[in-house]
Amino acid sequence: MLDDQKLKRLNQLAKLKRKDKISAAELKELTGLREQYLSNFRNSFKNQIENTKVIDPDGKDVTPDKVKALRNKK
């Protein structure tokens, strides 16, 4: 996850962009921060999915094969 300072800066730049008051350098910085944020989000979400186990009411493991295959790749 982005540290608090970077996240705060990302939000500041996004507000400037919405108001069309952003410079080219700030737009480049915004793009970089967004990429970092999305990369961290995707990795976190992927890890969460890979570590999810689905159990039916009878107690059987019914985790989708695709998720099991991702888990076995590690």
N, C-alpha and C positions, 0 to 999 in steps of 0.2 A: 504494500500500500504506500501511497505517497505520504511523505511526512506532512505535518500540519502546515508548515510554511509554504511548501509547493502547492498544496491543495488550496490554500488561501489565495496564492498568486494566480492559480488557474481560474478561480472564481472571479477575481478582479478583472483579469483579461477578458473573460467571457462577457462580463457586464459591459466593458468598453466596446467590445465587438458588436453587441446588440445595439449600442447607441451610435455605431459607426464612427467612433472616436479612437480608433486603434491605428498605430503606426505599423509599417512593414516589419520592423524589428520585433514589435510586440506580437504581431500575428505569427511570426516564425516561432517565438517563444511559446505562444499558446498552442500551436500545432505540436511542438515537442512535448509539452506537458500533457496534452491530451493523449498522445501516443503512449507515454509512460503510464498514465492512468489506465488506459484501456488494456495495455499489456498486463499490468498487475491484476486488473479485474478478471481478465480471461484466464490467467494462470490460477488465480484463487478459485474461480468457478470450476475449472477443470479438475483441480484437486478435490474439491467438494464432491463432484459427481463421481470421480474415481473411487472415493472412499465411502460411497453410499451403498448400503445393502438393503434390498427390498425383501420383506418377509410377508407372506400371505397370512390370513387368519389361522391357518392350520399349522403355522410355524415353519413352513418350507421356504427355502431361499429361492425367490423368483426374480432375482436380479437379472436384468437383460444381458444377453450374451455379449453385446457390444461393450457394455460397461465392464464385464468380467475380462474381456480381451484387453481393454485399456489397462486394467489393474495388473494383468499378467505381463504386460510389456515392461514394467518397471524392473 
